[in-house]
């Protein structure tokens, strides 16, 4: 059986919230993949092709401004670079990431096959976008793939988003053995924090 995307029905009030979050009308939304602990849409499931036929391979799209801002801070702090380096050195981590890539493709293809093996976020060779990793991990839940768990844990702990934008019971950075001191947050602290 092919993987199915995680999603709940999208209502007009959800689309209105997402529009306010993004500052523009959302395109291709077919469901809500993740809601924050208080019920606000934070990750949408998007159609593989937009209404005009444009391919849109990003299955899970992060919309919550708290999460998008923290993903950007983590990127600036060097989290992607460190994760990509670990992928090159750790065969088990690389295999886990490849499995996540395959699942992502299967879930997207269950809606519509784009005829490509491009998934998102740089999978399966590198980490290119923490926004995609965080969206995917939140949509699937903890334990789906290691780097997704880690990205969400870092967002929860560094960004102070646990129990607000991220479930209180998501594994912590400490639980996952992440040493946050190896990241340089000096240039990552923006006015949005």
Protein Blocks (a to p, Z undefined) as FASTA:
>chain_A
ZZddddddddfklmmmmmmmnopacehiabdfbdcfkopafbdcddfbdfkopacfblba
cfblklmmmmmmmmmnommmmmmmmmmmmmklmmmmmmmmmmmmmmmmmmocghiabfbe
hiakbcfbfklmmmmmmmnoghkamklmmmmmmmmmmnopghklpcfklccfklnopafk
lpcfklmmcfkZZ
